[in-house]
Structure formats: C-alpha cells, structure tokens
Amino acid sequence: MVDTDIARQLEIIKRGSVEIISEEELVAKLRNGRPLRIKAGFDPTAADIHLGHTVLLTKLRQFQDLGHVAYLIIGDFTARIGDPSGQDKLRPALSAQQIKDNAKTYQRQVFKILDKKKTKVVFNSEWFDAMSTSEFIGLCRHVTVAQTIARADFKKRLSQNEDVSMLEFLYPLLQAYDSVKLQADVELGGSDQKFNLLLGREFQKDYNQPPQAVIMMPLLEGLDGVKKMSKSLGNYIGVEEKADVMFGKVMSVSDELMLKYYELLTNEDLSDVKSMHPMSAKKKLAALLVAKYWGQKEADKATSDFEKTHQEKEFKEVEVTMGAVATDTVPLIDLVDNPQINLKVLLNLKGKNDFRRLISQGAVKVNGEKAGDINYPLTADGREYKIQIGPIRFARVVLKRI
C-alpha cells in the first residue's frame, strides 16, 4: 500500500507523463526517504529555449518542490553530435564557441523555472573529455548493433535507404553513461527518447548501480497545433520573447492545445480550468506564462494591452434595435441562435451548451444582475436589455412584439 505522502508525490509526478518505467521502482525509491537524484539533459544546440523545452524543466521543478535534487546536464560534449531521436538526418556540427555561447544562455533561462539553490548543473564534457580512447571505445561493449538499429527512428531511415552516421549510433551510449556518472535515481526525457532512457538503465545495471526510473513526457505541439514546437518551423514561443509577443502567441493556440499547455507547463488545477470559458482560461494561461518569465507587472500590462488592442475590437458593444418576436416574452437561451439577434455571434459563443455553462457559472448578467436560469424571461415590449459576459463581452438588445 502506498502511504499518503508518496501518493501525493506520485500524483504530481505522474501529471502529464506518457509513461513511467517503472512506477513500482519509483515508489520503492520514494520510500527510501532520501532526496532522489533527478536527471534531465539539454544539449545547447540553439541560442535559446522555447516552451517545448520547458516541459521537462517544469517536471524537474515539481521534483524540486517535493524535496528532491535536480541534476541539470548541459550536454556540451553530446551537442557536438546532437540527439538523433526523431531526426531524419545527421544534425549539423556546431563549433566549440557556439556550444559555449549557447550553454550560457541556457543556464540563464532555465533558472526562470528551476530553483537555483536546489539545482546541480554539470557539463558532460567533464568526464568525456577526460576519457581515454580505450575507455571511450569500451562504452560500445554495453550495446549491440542489433539493439541500436532496432530503434524506430533508425529502422525507418534504414528502410528508406537513408544514411545513419556512426556518430548517431554513439549518442545513446553517451546519454546512458551520463546516468552512470550521476548515479541518477530518475531520468526525465521526451517520449521520443525512450531508447536512450532505457539504455541508461542497462548501463547502470552493468556498472552495478540500481537502474534509474524513467519518466517520459509528451512532445509539446507548437502554435500550429500539429508539429512539435520548433524554432526551425516557426511555431515556437521563446521563453525570452517580449511579454506582449509571448502573451499574443499563447492567445493564438487552439482551445484543445491550451489545456495541454496548462497540464504540462503549469500546476493549475485542470478541473478548474475546464470549468472556465475558453477565452478567460486562455488569458489566464497567457498571464501565468508571462508572469513566470517576466514578472507579474509585465503580465498585468500584457493582459491590459491585449484587451485594448484585440478584445475590445472583437467584442465591442453591439446594439440590436429591432428584434421582432411572436410572443410576449422570450427565454434568454433562445436568443443564442435567433436569426435576427444571434447572440452566438454577438458574444462569441460556441453555441447553446456554451451559454448554458456560462449561465450556470454565474458569468452571464442581464442589466447588471446574474441570469440564474437559461429561461430568464425577456419581455418583448421595447425594453432594452444589456446582456453581458465578463467585463468586455456585451450586447444591447431591444425586443418588440410583432
């Protein structure tokens, strides 16, 4: 039976994860009662990081908040090769100076998420540069060619007669050896890194160490909602983009993707998020992310600027002066798709179900009072009604009897 504290930790650790290998081993490690060594590696192959990179960093921070120790590997040695996971060709080589410069910006940016006092930053060049040629070649003893070419991305490329460099064969071995050097208890990685992560377990066994638990996180789709967030694809949100730019980009994602961003990039209660109107939820998400990287003052300003420049144009006050009806009163819900009034368009609603939800949440007001019922009666006697959702979505309608 899992005790209360471990169950609480597991709930946080499992949030958003794709797979844990294995949960039983992880529970056993947590039961030891000592802070675990949590490893996550980043190769400084670009000048800065984007929100896709922060999925692992956010999980790493959650471990820190639970009392564990984060080991952040800056792969300045492995960056010379580049992780082949999910790639269809060999990555271009980077100069030593490029890697050094990128590593500096990485360290500055990651501590916008991680607790610096609880983070141990290590560079894997520390041990790989010190290795003799025979030691380096000796790493190859721990994996077979058959194992390597069986991995999905290599198998696909080979089946299509595409080259796989010997350098790419070496990368998983180097990542696995990092786990040995750190004696990692847990390694975090993307779902596309499964081969590398599991190889770390095998290396540790060969070096008479307890195998690390592996936690795989999903890849974060970019602004297009389809492909993995990538600077080269232009669908990214950089952690050092200006506050207003970051806010606007977050506001452009789909409602479905917004929920995934909440799950992977924040600690917000997802049930609360699901109960909110999508526009309100998205604004909150944008403000949360801007506050994380730029501070609350900038988040408040970005929110205000967005509402002034975008939402006030989109949800300006609309007055419908003539809405002829055949009865003396009309239920409020019937105005949503009424062809003459059409609150669906005026108030940017998805439909009647969306409006029902907003009414049940107390978000809809009629002439300043909450409409507590979907059948809130509106009289068709020429009276003016101001129907409002939140602070900036409202319309004035006047109903007249035919």
C-alpha positions in Angstrom: 0.0 0.0 0.0 1.3 3.5 -0.9 1.3 5.9 2.0 -0.3 9.3 1.8 2.9 11.3 1.2 4.1 9.1 -1.6 0.6 9.0 -3.1 0.7 12.8 -3.1 4.1 12.9 -4.7 3.0 10.3 -7.3 0.0 12.4 -8.3 2.3 15.4 -9.0 5.0 13.3 -10.7 2.5 11.5 -13.0 0.8 14.7 -14.2 1.1 14.9 -17.9 3.5 11.9 -18.2 3.3 9.5 -21.1 4.9 6.5 -19.4 6.9 5.6 -16.3 9.3 2.7 -16.2 8.6 1.5 -13.7 6.1 3.0 -11.3 6.8 0.2 -8.8 10.5 1.0 -8.8 9.8 4.7 -8.5 7.6 4.1 -5.4 10.4 2.0 -3.9 12.9 4.8 -4.4 10.5 7.3 -2.8 10.0 5.0 0.2 13.8 5.2 0.9 13.1 8.6 2.4 16.1 10.3 0.9 16.1 13.1 -1.7 16.3 11.4 -5.1 18.7 12.5 -7.9 16.6 13.6 -10.8 18.4 13.9 -14.1 17.4 15.9 -17.2 19.8 16.7 -20.0 19.8 19.5 -22.5 22.2 19.9 -25.4 22.9 23.6 -26.1 22.3 23.2 -29.9 20.4 26.6 -30.2 20.9 30.0 -28.8 17.8 29.9 -26.6 15.0 27.6 -25.3 11.3 27.7 -26.0 8.2 26.4 -24.2 8.7 22.9 -25.7 11.9 22.6 -23.7 10.3 23.7 -20.5 8.1 20.6 -20.3 11.0 18.7 -18.7 12.1 21.8 -16.7 8.6 22.2 -15.3 8.6 18.5 -14.2 12.1 18.9 -12.8 10.9 21.9 -10.8 8.0 19.8 -9.4 10.5 17.3 -8.2 12.5 20.1 -6.5 9.4 21.3 -4.8 8.8 17.8 -3.5 12.3 17.9 -1.8 14.4 16.1 -4.5 17.6 17.2 -6.1 17.7 18.3 -9.7 20.7 17.4 -11.8 20.7 19.5 -15.0 23.2 18.2 -17.5 24.4 20.7 -20.1 25.4 18.4 -22.9 28.3 20.5 -24.2 30.0 17.3 -25.3 26.9 15.5 -26.7 25.9 18.7 -28.5 28.9 18.0 -30.8 26.9 15.0 -32.1 23.3 16.0 -31.5 20.5 13.7 -30.3 19.3 11.7 -33.3 15.9 10.9 -31.7 13.2 11.7 -34.2 15.6 13.1 -36.8 15.7 12.2 -40.4 19.3 13.3 -41.0 22.5 14.0 -39.1 22.4 17.3 -37.3 24.9 19.9 -38.5 28.1 20.2 -36.5 28.4 23.2 -34.1 31.7 24.9 -33.3 33.0 24.8 -29.7 32.3 28.6 -29.4 28.7 28.2 -30.5 28.2 25.5 -27.9 29.8 27.6 -25.2 27.7 30.6 -26.0 24.5 28.6 -26.2 25.3 27.0 -22.8 25.5 30.4 -21.2 22.1 31.4 -22.4 20.6 28.1 -21.4 21.8 28.5 -17.8 20.3 32.0 -17.6 17.0 30.9 -19.0 16.4 27.6 -17.1 16.6 29.4 -13.7 13.4 31.2 -14.6 11.9 27.8 -13.9 14.2 25.9 -11.7 15.2 26.7 -8.1 18.9 27.6 -8.4 19.7 26.6 -4.8 18.3 23.1 -5.4 19.9 22.6 -8.8 23.3 21.0 -9.6 24.5 22.0 -13.1 27.0 19.7 -14.7 28.7 19.6 -18.1 29.2 16.2 -19.6 32.4 17.3 -21.2 33.9 17.0 -17.6 34.0 13.2 -17.9 34.0 12.6 -21.7 37.0 14.9 -22.4 38.9 13.1 -19.7 38.2 9.7 -21.1 41.0 7.8 -22.9 40.3 6.4 -26.3 40.1 2.8 -24.9 37.6 3.9 -22.3 35.5 5.7 -24.8 35.5 2.7 -27.2 34.7 0.5 -24.1 31.3 2.1 -23.9 30.3 0.1 -27.0 30.5 -3.1 -25.1 27.2 -2.3 -23.4 25.0 -2.3 -26.5 24.7 -4.4 -29.6 24.3 -3.3 -33.2 21.0 -5.2 -33.4 19.7 -3.2 -30.4 20.7 0.1 -32.0 19.2 -0.5 -35.5 16.0 -1.8 -33.9 15.1 1.6 -32.6 12.2 3.0 -34.5 13.8 6.2 -36.0 16.9 4.4 -37.2 14.9 1.5 -38.5 12.7 3.8 -40.5 15.7 5.7 -42.0 17.5 2.5 -42.9 14.4 1.1 -44.5 14.2 4.2 -46.7 17.9 3.8 -47.7 18.8 6.9 -45.7 22.2 7.1 -44.0 22.6 6.8 -40.3 26.0 8.1 -39.1 28.2 6.2 -36.7 28.1 9.4 -34.6 24.4 9.0 -34.2 24.9 5.4 -33.0 27.2 6.8 -30.3 24.8 9.4 -28.9 22.6 7.0 -26.9 25.7 5.5 -25.3 26.9 8.9 -24.2 23.5 9.8 -22.7 23.3 6.5 -20.9 26.8 6.9 -19.4 25.7 10.3 -18.1 23.3 8.4 -15.8 26.1 6.2 -14.6 28.3 9.2 -13.7 25.5 10.9 -11.8 24.1 7.7 -10.3 20.7 9.0 -11.3 17.6 7.7 -9.5 15.3 9.1 -12.1 15.8 10.4 -15.6 13.3 12.7 -17.4 13.0 12.7 -21.2 10.7 13.2 -24.1 8.6 10.3 -25.4 10.9 10.2 -28.5 13.9 9.4 -26.3 12.7 6.0 -25.0 15.6 4.1 -26.4 18.2 6.4 -24.9 16.5 6.5 -21.5 16.1 2.7 -21.3 19.8 2.3 -22.3 20.7 4.4 -19.3 19.0 1.7 -17.1 21.0 -1.1 -18.8 24.3 0.8 -18.4 23.6 1.4 -14.7 23.0 -2.4 -14.2 26.3 -3.1 -16.0 28.0 -0.7 -13.6 26.4 -2.4 -10.6 24.1 0.6 -9.9 20.3 0.4 -9.2 18.6 1.2 -12.5 17.0 4.7 -12.8 13.3 5.1 -13.1 12.4 6.7 -16.4 9.6 9.3 -16.8 8.7 10.2 -20.3 6.9 13.4 -21.1 4.9 14.2 -24.3 6.3 16.4 -27.0 4.6 19.8 -27.0 2.9 20.9 -30.2 3.7 24.4 -31.4 1.3 27.2 -32.4 0.1 25.2 -35.4 -1.2 22.5 -33.1 0.2 19.8 -35.3 4.0 19.6 -35.3 6.4 19.6 -32.3 7.3 23.1 -31.2 10.5 24.0 -33.1 12.3 27.2 -33.8 13.1 26.0 -37.3 9.4 25.5 -38.0 8.5 29.0 -36.7 5.7 27.5 -34.4 7.5 28.2 -31.2 7.1 30.5 -28.1 10.5 31.5 -26.8 11.0 32.0 -23.1 12.8 35.3 -23.7 10.3 36.7 -26.2 8.9 40.1 -25.2 6.0 39.8 -22.8 3.4 41.2 -25.3 4.6 38.8 -28.0 4.5 35.8 -25.7 1.0 36.8 -24.5 -0.3 37.1 -28.0 1.2 33.8 -29.2 -0.4 31.9 -26.3 -3.7 33.6 -27.1 -3.4 32.2 -30.7 -3.3 28.5 -29.7 -6.4 26.3 -30.0 -8.7 25.6 -27.0 -7.6 21.9 -27.1 -3.9 22.7 -27.1 -4.4 25.3 -24.4 -5.5 22.6 -22.0 -2.3 20.6 -22.8 -0.2 23.7 -22.2 -1.9 24.1 -18.8 -1.2 20.4 -17.9 2.5 20.4 -19.0 3.6 24.0 -18.2 1.7 24.9 -15.0 0.5 23.5 -11.8 -3.1 24.8 -12.2 -6.0 22.5 -11.2 -7.2 21.2 -14.6 -10.8 20.8 -13.4 -10.9 24.5 -12.6 -9.5 25.3 -16.0 -12.1 23.1 -17.8 -14.9 25.0 -15.9 -13.8 28.3 -17.3 -14.8 29.9 -20.5 -12.1 29.2 -23.1 -11.3 32.9 -23.6 -10.9 33.5 -19.9 -8.8 30.3 -19.4 -6.6 31.3 -22.3 -6.0 34.8 -20.9 -5.1 33.3 -17.6 -2.7 30.9 -19.2 -1.0 33.7 -21.1 -0.8 35.8 -18.0 0.7 32.9 -15.9 3.4 32.2 -18.5 4.3 35.8 -18.9 4.5 36.3 -15.1 6.8 33.2 -14.9 9.3 34.7 -17.3 8.8 38.5 -17.0 7.1 39.1 -13.6 3.5 39.9 -12.6 3.8 43.6 -13.5 4.6 42.7 -17.1 1.8 40.0 -17.1 -0.8 42.6 -16.0 0.4 45.1 -18.6 0.3 42.4 -21.4 -3.2 41.4 -20.4 -4.4 45.0 -20.4 -2.7 45.8 -23.7 -4.2 42.6 -25.3 -7.7 43.5 -24.2 -7.4 47.0 -25.5 -5.9 46.2 -28.9 -7.7 42.9 -29.6 -10.6 42.0 -27.5 -12.3 45.4 -27.4 -12.3 45.3 -31.1 -13.6 41.8 -31.3 -16.2 42.1 -28.6 -17.3 45.7 -28.9 -20.7 46.6 -27.7 -23.3 45.8 -30.3 -26.8 47.3 -30.1 -29.7 45.4 -31.8 -32.5 47.9 -32.1 -35.2 45.7 -33.6 -35.8 42.1 -32.7 -39.4 41.2 -33.6 -40.9 38.2 -31.8 -44.2 36.4 -31.9 -44.7 36.1 -28.1 -44.8 38.5 -25.1 -41.7 37.0 -23.5 -38.6 35.2 -24.8 -36.3 32.9 -22.8 -32.8 34.2 -22.7 -31.4 30.9 -24.2 -33.5 31.4 -27.3 -31.5 34.5 -28.3 -28.4 32.4 -28.9 -29.3 31.3 -32.4 -32.2 33.7 -33.1 -31.7 34.7 -36.7 -32.4 38.4 -36.0 -30.4 38.7 -32.8 -27.9 35.8 -32.8 -26.1 36.2 -29.5 -23.8 33.4 -30.7 -22.1 35.8 -33.0 -22.5 39.0 -30.8 -21.0 37.3 -27.7 -18.6 34.9 -29.4 -20.4 31.8 -28.1 -19.8 28.3 -29.3 -23.5 27.5 -29.0 -26.3 27.0 -26.6 -24.4 24.5 -24.4 -21.6 27.0 -24.0 -24.1 29.7 -23.0 -25.8 27.2 -20.5 -22.4 26.6 -18.9 -21.7 30.3 -18.6 -25.1 30.9 -17.0 -24.7 28.1 -14.5 -21.3 29.6 -13.5 -22.9 32.9 -12.9 -20.9 34.5 -15.7 -23.9 36.0 -17.6 -25.6 39.2 -16.5 -28.8 40.9 -17.7 -28.9 44.6 -16.9 -26.3 44.1 -14.2 -27.9 41.1 -12.5 -26.8 37.5 -12.8 -29.1 35.4 -15.1 -29.5 32.4 -12.8 -31.6 30.4 -15.3 -31.4 29.7 -19.0 -35.0 30.6 -19.3 -34.5 34.0 -17.8 -37.5 35.9 -19.3 -37.1 38.9 -21.6 -40.2 41.0 -22.3 -41.0 42.0 -25.8 -42.2 45.5 -25.1 -39.5 47.6 -26.4 -37.4 47.4 -23.2 -33.6 47.5 -23.6 -31.6 44.6 -22.2 -27.8 44.7 -21.7 -26.6 41.1 -21.9 -23.0 40.7 -20.6 -20.4 38.0 -20.2 -17.4 39.1 -18.2 -16.0 42.7 -18.4 -15.8 43.1 -22.1 -18.3 41.0 -23.9 -21.7 42.5 -24.1 -24.6 43.5 -26.4 -27.7 45.6 -26.1 -30.9 44.1 -27.5 -34.4 45.5 -27.7 -37.3 43.1 -28.3 -40.5 44.2 -29.8 -43.8 42.3 -30.2 -44.9 41.8 -33.8 
